[in-house]
Amino acid sequence: MIYVSYLRYCLDCKKGIADLHVHSTASDGHYSPYELAKMAQRKGLQYLAITDHDTTAGLEQLENMKEPRLLEIIPGIELSTEYEGHEIHILGYSLDYNNTKLQDTLKTLAVARRERVYRIVKKLQEAGFMITIEDIKTHAVDAVSLGRPHVALALLEKGLVSSISEAFEKLLTKGRPGYVARYRILPQEAISLIIGAGGYPVLAHPGSGFDLKLLPILIKEGLLGLEVFYPQHNLEMQEYYYQIAQINNLLITGGSDFHGHEGNDNSFFGNIPIPAYTISLLTRTSKNR
Protein backbone atom coordinates (compact mmCIF):
# COMPACT_ATOMS: atom_id res chain seq x y z
CA MET A 1 0.00 0.00 0.00
CA ILE A 2 1.20 3.52 -0.75
CA TYR A 3 -0.49 5.16 2.24
CA VAL A 4 1.81 3.96 5.01
CA SER A 5 3.00 7.44 5.98
CA TYR A 6 -0.08 9.60 5.53
CA LEU A 7 -0.55 9.98 9.30
CA ARG A 8 2.56 12.10 9.58
CA TYR A 9 0.72 15.03 8.01
CA CYS A 10 -2.96 14.04 8.19
CA LEU A 11 -3.58 13.27 11.85
CA ASP A 12 -7.35 13.41 11.33
CA CYS A 13 -7.31 10.78 8.56
CA LYS A 14 -8.88 7.38 8.99
CA LYS A 15 -8.85 4.25 6.85
CA GLY A 16 -11.36 1.44 6.65
CA ILE A 17 -14.48 3.39 7.57
CA ALA A 18 -15.54 4.96 4.25
CA ASP A 19 -15.04 5.05 0.49
CA LEU A 20 -16.09 8.24 -1.26
CA HIS A 21 -15.49 7.21 -4.88
CA VAL A 22 -17.02 4.01 -6.28
CA HIS A 23 -18.90 3.11 -9.48
CA SER A 24 -21.82 0.73 -9.96
CA THR A 25 -23.56 -0.96 -12.88
CA ALA A 26 -25.55 2.25 -13.30
CA SER A 27 -22.47 3.53 -15.15
CA ASP A 28 -19.33 1.47 -15.83
CA GLY A 29 -18.89 -0.50 -12.62
CA HIS A 30 -19.05 -4.30 -12.33
CA TYR A 31 -21.25 -4.52 -9.22
CA SER A 32 -24.79 -3.29 -8.64
CA PRO A 33 -25.45 -0.62 -6.01
CA TYR A 34 -26.92 -3.32 -3.77
CA GLU A 35 -23.81 -5.51 -4.16
CA LEU A 36 -21.54 -2.55 -3.42
CA ALA A 37 -23.48 -1.78 -0.24
CA LYS A 38 -23.20 -5.40 0.88
CA MET A 39 -19.46 -5.50 0.07
CA ALA A 40 -18.92 -2.29 2.03
CA GLN A 41 -20.77 -3.71 5.02
CA ARG A 42 -18.70 -6.90 4.94
CA LYS A 43 -15.54 -4.78 4.99
CA GLY A 44 -16.84 -2.94 8.03
CA LEU A 45 -17.29 0.40 6.27
CA GLN A 46 -19.68 2.86 7.86
CA TYR A 47 -20.10 5.24 4.92
CA LEU A 48 -20.20 4.79 1.15
CA ALA A 49 -20.53 7.30 -1.69
CA ILE A 50 -21.61 5.84 -5.02
CA THR A 51 -20.33 8.31 -7.61
CA ASP A 52 -21.43 7.02 -10.99
CA HIS A 53 -20.49 8.82 -14.18
CA ASP A 54 -23.16 11.36 -15.15
CA THR A 55 -26.03 9.49 -13.49
CA THR A 56 -27.72 9.08 -10.11
CA ALA A 57 -29.66 5.96 -11.11
CA GLY A 58 -27.64 3.84 -8.67
CA LEU A 59 -28.72 6.05 -5.78
CA GLU A 60 -32.34 5.69 -6.81
CA GLN A 61 -31.95 1.89 -6.81
CA LEU A 62 -30.60 1.93 -3.25
CA GLU A 63 -33.38 4.23 -2.11
CA ASN A 64 -35.97 1.70 -3.29
CA MET A 65 -34.47 -1.18 -1.31
CA LYS A 66 -36.56 -2.21 1.65
CA GLU A 67 -34.08 -4.05 3.88
CA PRO A 68 -32.16 -2.04 6.49
CA ARG A 69 -28.54 -1.06 5.85
CA LEU A 70 -25.75 -0.95 8.39
CA LEU A 71 -23.88 1.79 6.55
CA GLU A 72 -24.81 5.29 5.50
CA ILE A 73 -24.98 6.13 1.80
CA ILE A 74 -23.65 9.58 0.92
CA PRO A 75 -25.38 10.74 -2.30
CA GLY A 76 -22.74 11.33 -4.96
CA ILE A 77 -21.96 11.67 -8.65
CA GLU A 78 -18.95 12.13 -10.94
CA LEU A 79 -19.57 14.61 -13.75
CA SER A 80 -17.34 14.44 -16.83
CA THR A 81 -16.45 17.91 -18.09
CA GLU A 82 -14.07 19.61 -20.49
CA TYR A 83 -12.39 23.01 -20.46
CA GLU A 84 -10.21 24.22 -23.33
CA GLY A 85 -9.24 20.69 -24.32
CA HIS A 86 -8.70 19.49 -20.74
CA GLU A 87 -10.87 16.65 -19.45
CA ILE A 88 -11.85 17.39 -15.85
CA HIS A 89 -13.94 15.20 -13.55
CA ILE A 90 -15.98 16.88 -10.84
CA LEU A 91 -17.31 14.82 -7.94
CA GLY A 92 -20.47 15.94 -6.17
CA TYR A 93 -21.32 14.91 -2.61
CA SER A 94 -24.36 15.16 -0.32
CA LEU A 95 -26.47 16.55 -3.13
CA ASP A 96 -30.22 16.36 -3.65
CA TYR A 97 -30.15 14.05 -6.65
CA ASN A 98 -33.82 14.70 -7.38
CA ASN A 99 -32.99 18.32 -8.20
CA THR A 100 -34.81 19.17 -11.45
CA LYS A 101 -32.00 21.10 -13.13
CA LEU A 102 -29.48 18.38 -12.31
CA GLN A 103 -31.72 15.63 -13.65
CA ASP A 104 -32.50 17.57 -16.84
CA THR A 105 -28.78 17.86 -17.53
CA LEU A 106 -28.18 14.18 -16.75
CA LYS A 107 -30.89 13.19 -19.25
CA THR A 108 -29.15 15.25 -21.93
CA LEU A 109 -25.81 13.62 -21.09
CA ALA A 110 -27.35 10.13 -21.16
CA VAL A 111 -28.69 10.70 -24.68
CA ALA A 112 -25.32 12.05 -25.82
CA ARG A 113 -23.49 9.06 -24.35
CA ARG A 114 -25.88 6.61 -26.02
CA GLU A 115 -25.53 8.30 -29.41
CA ARG A 116 -21.76 8.25 -29.05
CA VAL A 117 -21.70 4.49 -28.42
CA TYR A 118 -23.80 3.91 -31.54
CA ARG A 119 -21.31 5.95 -33.56
CA ILE A 120 -18.37 4.05 -32.04
CA VAL A 121 -19.96 0.73 -33.03
CA LYS A 122 -20.52 1.97 -36.57
CA LYS A 123 -16.89 3.09 -36.89
CA LEU A 124 -15.61 -0.23 -35.55
CA GLN A 125 -17.80 -2.12 -38.00
CA GLU A 126 -16.47 0.00 -40.86
CA ALA A 127 -12.95 -0.87 -39.68
CA GLY A 128 -13.78 -4.59 -39.93
CA PHE A 129 -14.62 -5.43 -36.32
CA MET A 130 -17.66 -7.68 -36.00
CA ILE A 131 -19.43 -6.08 -33.08
CA THR A 132 -23.02 -4.91 -32.61
CA ILE A 133 -24.86 -2.58 -30.27
CA GLU A 134 -26.52 -5.69 -28.80
CA ASP A 135 -23.06 -6.95 -27.79
CA ILE A 136 -22.48 -3.72 -25.88
CA LYS A 137 -25.88 -3.80 -24.20
CA THR A 138 -25.16 -7.21 -22.64
CA HIS A 139 -22.46 -5.45 -20.61
CA ALA A 140 -24.68 -2.51 -19.73
CA VAL A 141 -27.94 -4.11 -18.59
CA ASP A 142 -28.46 -1.65 -15.73
CA ALA A 143 -26.40 1.19 -17.14
CA VAL A 144 -28.06 4.54 -17.70
CA SER A 145 -24.67 6.02 -18.49
CA LEU A 146 -23.23 4.12 -21.49
CA GLY A 147 -19.56 4.58 -22.32
CA ARG A 148 -16.39 3.23 -23.87
CA PRO A 149 -15.78 0.74 -21.01
CA HIS A 150 -18.90 -1.15 -22.10
CA VAL A 151 -17.57 -1.25 -25.68
CA ALA A 152 -14.19 -2.46 -24.40
CA LEU A 153 -15.84 -5.26 -22.42
CA ALA A 154 -17.77 -6.40 -25.50
CA LEU A 155 -14.61 -6.37 -27.62
CA LEU A 156 -12.84 -8.46 -24.99
CA GLU A 157 -15.66 -10.99 -24.72
CA LYS A 158 -15.70 -11.49 -28.49
CA GLY A 159 -11.95 -12.07 -28.53
CA LEU A 160 -11.23 -8.99 -30.63
CA VAL A 161 -8.78 -7.70 -28.01
CA SER A 162 -6.82 -9.43 -25.26
CA SER A 163 -7.52 -6.87 -22.53
CA ILE A 164 -9.52 -3.78 -21.65
CA SER A 165 -6.39 -1.65 -21.89
CA GLU A 166 -5.68 -2.99 -25.38
CA ALA A 167 -9.20 -2.03 -26.46
CA PHE A 168 -8.60 1.55 -25.38
CA GLU A 169 -5.03 1.83 -26.63
CA LYS A 170 -5.63 0.31 -30.07
CA LEU A 171 -9.24 1.18 -30.83
CA LEU A 172 -11.00 3.67 -28.56
CA THR A 173 -8.61 6.55 -27.84
CA LYS A 174 -8.11 9.65 -29.94
CA GLY A 175 -6.69 8.85 -33.37
CA ARG A 176 -7.78 5.20 -33.23
CA PRO A 177 -10.42 3.53 -35.49
CA GLY A 178 -13.25 3.58 -32.95
CA TYR A 179 -12.71 6.97 -31.38
CA VAL A 180 -15.63 9.39 -31.25
CA ALA A 181 -15.39 12.70 -29.38
CA ARG A 182 -17.86 13.05 -26.53
CA TYR A 183 -20.17 15.88 -25.59
CA ARG A 184 -19.18 17.24 -22.20
CA ILE A 185 -20.39 20.13 -20.12
CA LEU A 186 -18.02 22.77 -18.75
CA PRO A 187 -16.61 22.25 -15.24
CA GLN A 188 -18.15 25.58 -14.29
CA GLU A 189 -21.58 24.19 -15.18
CA ALA A 190 -20.91 20.99 -13.22
CA ILE A 191 -19.91 22.98 -10.14
CA SER A 192 -23.01 25.15 -10.48
CA LEU A 193 -25.27 22.10 -10.84
CA ILE A 194 -23.84 20.44 -7.73
CA ILE A 195 -24.07 23.60 -5.63
CA GLY A 196 -27.59 24.20 -6.95
CA ALA A 197 -28.50 20.72 -5.72
CA GLY A 198 -27.10 21.54 -2.27
CA GLY A 199 -23.93 19.49 -2.70
CA TYR A 200 -20.16 19.85 -2.41
CA PRO A 201 -18.23 19.99 -5.72
CA VAL A 202 -14.81 18.31 -5.51
CA LEU A 203 -12.07 18.02 -8.13
CA ALA A 204 -11.44 14.32 -8.78
CA HIS A 205 -7.96 12.74 -9.04
CA PRO A 206 -5.94 15.90 -9.83
CA GLY A 207 -2.86 13.74 -10.35
CA SER A 208 -4.39 12.27 -13.52
CA GLY A 209 -3.25 15.06 -15.81
CA PHE A 210 -5.05 18.04 -14.27
CA ASP A 211 -3.44 21.39 -15.06
CA LEU A 212 -3.18 23.20 -11.72
CA LYS A 213 -3.24 26.55 -13.53
CA LEU A 214 -6.97 25.92 -13.94
CA LEU A 215 -7.58 25.47 -10.20
CA PRO A 216 -8.14 29.19 -9.45
CA ILE A 217 -10.80 29.27 -12.17
CA LEU A 218 -12.66 26.35 -10.60
CA ILE A 219 -12.33 27.78 -7.10
CA LYS A 220 -13.75 31.09 -8.32
CA GLU A 221 -16.74 29.17 -9.71
CA GLY A 222 -17.34 27.52 -6.34
CA LEU A 223 -15.15 24.40 -6.16
CA LEU A 224 -15.08 23.29 -2.52
CA GLY A 225 -12.85 20.22 -2.38
CA LEU A 226 -9.90 18.25 -3.73
CA GLU A 227 -9.54 14.47 -3.96
CA VAL A 228 -6.13 14.20 -2.30
CA PHE A 229 -6.10 10.48 -1.51
CA TYR A 230 -6.39 8.31 -4.62
CA PRO A 231 -4.80 4.98 -5.70
CA GLN A 232 -2.62 6.59 -8.37
CA HIS A 233 -1.39 9.36 -6.06
CA ASN A 234 1.92 8.33 -4.53
CA LEU A 235 3.01 9.70 -1.15
CA GLU A 236 4.72 12.73 -2.68
CA MET A 237 1.59 13.60 -4.67
CA GLN A 238 -0.62 13.14 -1.62
CA GLU A 239 1.46 15.56 0.40
CA TYR A 240 1.55 18.03 -2.49
CA TYR A 241 -2.22 18.03 -3.05
CA TYR A 242 -2.85 18.05 0.70
CA GLN A 243 -0.88 21.30 0.91
CA ILE A 244 -2.68 22.72 -2.14
CA ALA A 245 -6.03 21.94 -0.49
CA GLN A 246 -5.00 23.56 2.79
CA ILE A 247 -3.65 26.69 1.10
CA ASN A 248 -6.91 27.12 -0.83
CA ASN A 249 -9.17 26.12 2.08
CA LEU A 250 -10.54 23.13 0.16
CA LEU A 251 -12.22 20.10 1.67
CA ILE A 252 -9.86 17.09 1.56
CA THR A 253 -11.42 13.89 0.24
CA GLY A 254 -10.30 10.46 -0.88
CA GLY A 255 -11.67 7.43 -2.66
CA SER A 256 -10.69 4.24 -4.45
CA ASP A 257 -12.43 4.91 -7.80
CA PHE A 258 -13.51 1.29 -7.47
CA HIS A 259 -15.04 -0.29 -10.59
CA GLY A 260 -14.60 -3.95 -9.63
CA HIS A 261 -13.69 -5.35 -13.03
CA GLU A 262 -11.53 -8.46 -13.23
CA GLY A 263 -7.87 -7.63 -13.78
CA ASN A 264 -8.07 -4.31 -11.95
CA ASP A 265 -6.39 -3.71 -8.59
CA ASN A 266 -9.46 -3.81 -6.37
CA SER A 267 -7.57 -3.88 -3.07
CA PHE A 268 -8.03 -0.13 -2.55
CA PHE A 269 -11.80 -0.43 -2.04
CA GLY A 270 -12.47 0.92 1.44
CA ASN A 271 -8.75 1.32 2.18
CA ILE A 272 -8.22 5.00 1.34
CA PRO A 273 -7.50 7.48 4.17
CA ILE A 274 -10.19 10.12 4.60
CA PRO A 275 -10.26 12.96 7.16
CA ALA A 276 -12.86 12.40 9.87
CA TYR A 277 -13.94 16.03 9.46
CA THR A 278 -14.78 15.40 5.80
CA ILE A 279 -16.99 12.44 6.63
CA SER A 280 -18.67 14.36 9.44
CA LEU A 281 -19.42 17.34 7.18
CA LEU A 282 -20.77 15.28 4.28
CA THR A 283 -22.94 13.06 6.45
CA ARG A 284 -24.25 15.98 8.49
CA THR A 285 -25.27 17.77 5.30
CA SER A 286 -27.05 14.67 3.98
CA LYS A 287 -28.96 14.17 7.24
CA ASN A 288 -30.05 17.80 7.40
CA ARG A 289 -31.58 17.72 3.93
C-alpha positions in Angstrom: 0.0 0.0 0.0 1.2 3.5 -0.8 -0.5 5.2 2.2 1.8 4.0 5.0 3.0 7.4 6.0 -0.1 9.6 5.5 -0.6 10.0 9.3 2.6 12.1 9.6 0.7 15.0 8.0 -3.0 14.0 8.2 -3.6 13.3 11.8 -7.4 13.4 11.3 -7.3 10.8 8.6 -8.9 7.4 9.0 -8.8 4.2 6.9 -11.4 1.4 6.6 -14.5 3.4 7.6 -15.5 5.0 4.3 -15.0 5.1 0.5 -16.1 8.2 -1.3 -15.5 7.2 -4.9 -17.0 4.0 -6.3 -18.9 3.1 -9.5 -21.8 0.7 -10.0 -23.6 -1.0 -12.9 -25.6 2.3 -13.3 -22.5 3.5 -15.2 -19.3 1.5 -15.8 -18.9 -0.5 -12.6 -19.0 -4.3 -12.3 -21.3 -4.5 -9.2 -24.8 -3.3 -8.6 -25.5 -0.6 -6.0 -26.9 -3.3 -3.8 -23.8 -5.5 -4.2 -21.5 -2.5 -3.4 -23.5 -1.8 -0.2 -23.2 -5.4 0.9 -19.5 -5.5 0.1 -18.9 -2.3 2.0 -20.8 -3.7 5.0 -18.7 -6.9 4.9 -15.5 -4.8 5.0 -16.8 -2.9 8.0 -17.3 0.4 6.3 -19.7 2.9 7.9 -20.1 5.2 4.9 -20.2 4.8 1.1 -20.5 7.3 -1.7 -21.6 5.8 -5.0 -20.3 8.3 -7.6 -21.4 7.0 -11.0 -20.5 8.8 -14.2 -23.2 11.4 -15.2 -26.0 9.5 -13.5 -27.7 9.1 -10.1 -29.7 6.0 -11.1 -27.6 3.8 -8.7 -28.7 6.1 -5.8 -32.3 5.7 -6.8 -32.0 1.9 -6.8 -30.6 1.9 -3.3 -33.4 4.2 -2.1 -36.0 1.7 -3.3 -34.5 -1.2 -1.3 -36.6 -2.2 1.7 -34.1 -4.1 3.9 -32.2 -2.0 6.5 -28.5 -1.1 5.8 -25.8 -0.9 8.4 -23.9 1.8 6.6 -24.8 5.3 5.5 -25.0 6.1 1.8 -23.6 9.6 0.9 -25.4 10.7 -2.3 -22.7 11.3 -5.0 -22.0 11.7 -8.7 -19.0 12.1 -10.9 -19.6 14.6 -13.7 -17.3 14.4 -16.8 -16.4 17.9 -18.1 -14.1 19.6 -20.5 -12.4 23.0 -20.5 -10.2 24.2 -23.3 -9.2 20.7 -24.3 -8.7 19.5 -20.7 -10.9 16.6 -19.4 -11.9 17.4 -15.8 -13.9 15.2 -13.5 -16.0 16.9 -10.8 -17.3 14.8 -7.9 -20.5 15.9 -6.2 -21.3 14.9 -2.6 -24.4 15.2 -0.3 -26.5 16.6 -3.1 -30.2 16.4 -3.6 -30.1 14.0 -6.7 -33.8 14.7 -7.4 -33.0 18.3 -8.2 -34.8 19.2 -11.4 -32.0 21.1 -13.1 -29.5 18.4 -12.3 -31.7 15.6 -13.7 -32.5 17.6 -16.8 -28.8 17.9 -17.5 -28.2 14.2 -16.8 -30.9 13.2 -19.2 -29.1 15.3 -21.9 -25.8 13.6 -21.1 -27.4 10.1 -21.2 -28.7 10.7 -24.7 -25.3 12.1 -25.8 -23.5 9.1 -24.3 -25.9 6.6 -26.0 -25.5 8.3 -29.4 -21.8 8.3 -29.0 -21.7 4.5 -28.4 -23.8 3.9 -31.5 -21.3 5.9 -33.6 -18.4 4.0 -32.0 -20.0 0.7 -33.0 -20.5 2.0 -36.6 -16.9 3.1 -36.9 -15.6 -0.2 -35.5 -17.8 -2.1 -38.0 -16.5 0.0 -40.9 -12.9 -0.9 -39.7 -13.8 -4.6 -39.9 -14.6 -5.4 -36.3 -17.7 -7.7 -36.0 -19.4 -6.1 -33.1 -23.0 -4.9 -32.6 -24.9 -2.6 -30.3 -26.5 -5.7 -28.8 -23.1 -7.0 -27.8 -22.5 -3.7 -25.9 -25.9 -3.8 -24.2 -25.2 -7.2 -22.6 -22.5 -5.5 -20.6 -24.7 -2.5 -19.7 -27.9 -4.1 -18.6 -28.5 -1.7 -15.7 -26.4 1.2 -17.1 -28.1 4.5 -17.7 -24.7 6.0 -18.5 -23.2 4.1 -21.5 -19.6 4.6 -22.3 -16.4 3.2 -23.9 -15.8 0.7 -21.0 -18.9 -1.2 -22.1 -17.6 -1.3 -25.7 -14.2 -2.5 -24.4 -15.8 -5.3 -22.4 -17.8 -6.4 -25.5 -14.6 -6.4 -27.6 -12.8 -8.5 -25.0 -15.7 -11.0 -24.7 -15.7 -11.5 -28.5 -11.9 -12.1 -28.5 -11.2 -9.0 -30.6 -8.8 -7.7 -28.0 -6.8 -9.4 -25.3 -7.5 -6.9 -22.5 -9.5 -3.8 -21.6 -6.4 -1.7 -21.9 -5.7 -3.0 -25.4 -9.2 -2.0 -26.5 -8.6 1.5 -25.4 -5.0 1.8 -26.6 -5.6 0.3 -30.1 -9.2 1.2 -30.8 -11.0 3.7 -28.6 -8.6 6.5 -27.8 -8.1 9.6 -29.9 -6.7 8.8 -33.4 -7.8 5.2 -33.2 -10.4 3.5 -35.5 -13.2 3.6 -32.9 -12.7 7.0 -31.4 -15.6 9.4 -31.2 -15.4 12.7 -29.4 -17.9 13.1 -26.5 -20.2 15.9 -25.6 -19.2 17.2 -22.2 -20.4 20.1 -20.1 -18.0 22.8 -18.8 -16.6 22.2 -15.2 -18.1 25.6 -14.3 -21.6 24.2 -15.2 -20.9 21.0 -13.2 -19.9 23.0 -10.1 -23.0 25.2 -10.5 -25.3 22.1 -10.8 -23.8 20.4 -7.7 -24.1 23.6 -5.6 -27.6 24.2 -6.9 -28.5 20.7 -5.7 -27.1 21.5 -2.3 -23.9 19.5 -2.7 -20.2 19.9 -2.4 -18.2 20.0 -5.7 -14.8 18.3 -5.5 -12.1 18.0 -8.1 -11.4 14.3 -8.8 -8.0 12.7 -9.0 -5.9 15.9 -9.8 -2.9 13.7 -10.4 -4.4 12.3 -13.5 -3.2 15.1 -15.8 -5.1 18.0 -14.3 -3.4 21.4 -15.1 -3.2 23.2 -11.7 -3.2 26.5 -13.5 -7.0 25.9 -13.9 -7.6 25.5 -10.2 -8.1 29.2 -9.4 -10.8 29.3 -12.2 -12.7 26.4 -10.6 -12.3 27.8 -7.1 -13.7 31.1 -8.3 -16.7 29.2 -9.7 -17.3 27.5 -6.3 -15.1 24.4 -6.2 -15.1 23.3 -2.5 -12.8 20.2 -2.4 -9.9 18.3 -3.7 -9.5 14.5 -4.0 -6.1 14.2 -2.3 -6.1 10.5 -1.5 -6.4 8.3 -4.6 -4.8 5.0 -5.7 -2.6 6.6 -8.4 -1.4 9.4 -6.1 1.9 8.3 -4.5 3.0 9.7 -1.2 4.7 12.7 -2.7 1.6 13.6 -4.7 -0.6 13.1 -1.6 1.5 15.6 0.4 1.5 18.0 -2.5 -2.2 18.0 -3.1 -2.8 18.0 0.7 -0.9 21.3 0.9 -2.7 22.7 -2.1 -6.0 21.9 -0.5 -5.0 23.6 2.8 -3.6 26.7 1.1 -6.9 27.1 -0.8 -9.2 26.1 2.1 -10.5 23.1 0.2 -12.2 20.1 1.7 -9.9 17.1 1.6 -11.4 13.9 0.2 -10.3 10.5 -0.9 -11.7 7.4 -2.7 -10.7 4.2 -4.4 -12.4 4.9 -7.8 -13.5 1.3 -7.5 -15.0 -0.3 -10.6 -14.6 -3.9 -9.6 -13.7 -5.4 -13.0 -11.5 -8.5 -13.2 -7.9 -7.6 -13.8 -8.1 -4.3 -11.9 -6.4 -3.7 -8.6 -9.5 -3.8 -6.4 -7.6 -3.9 -3.1 -8.0 -0.1 -2.5 -11.8 -0.4 -2.0 -12.5 0.9 1.4 -8.8 1.3 2.2 -8.2 5.0 1.3 -7.5 7.5 4.2 -10.2 10.1 4.6 -10.3 13.0 7.2 -12.9 12.4 9.9 -13.9 16.0 9.5 -14.8 15.4 5.8 -17.0 12.4 6.6 -18.7 14.4 9.4 -19.4 17.3 7.2 -20.8 15.3 4.3 -22.9 13.1 6.4 -24.2 16.0 8.5 -25.3 17.8 5.3 -27.0 14.7 4.0 -29.0 14.2 7.2 -30.1 17.8 7.4 -31.6 17.7 3.9 
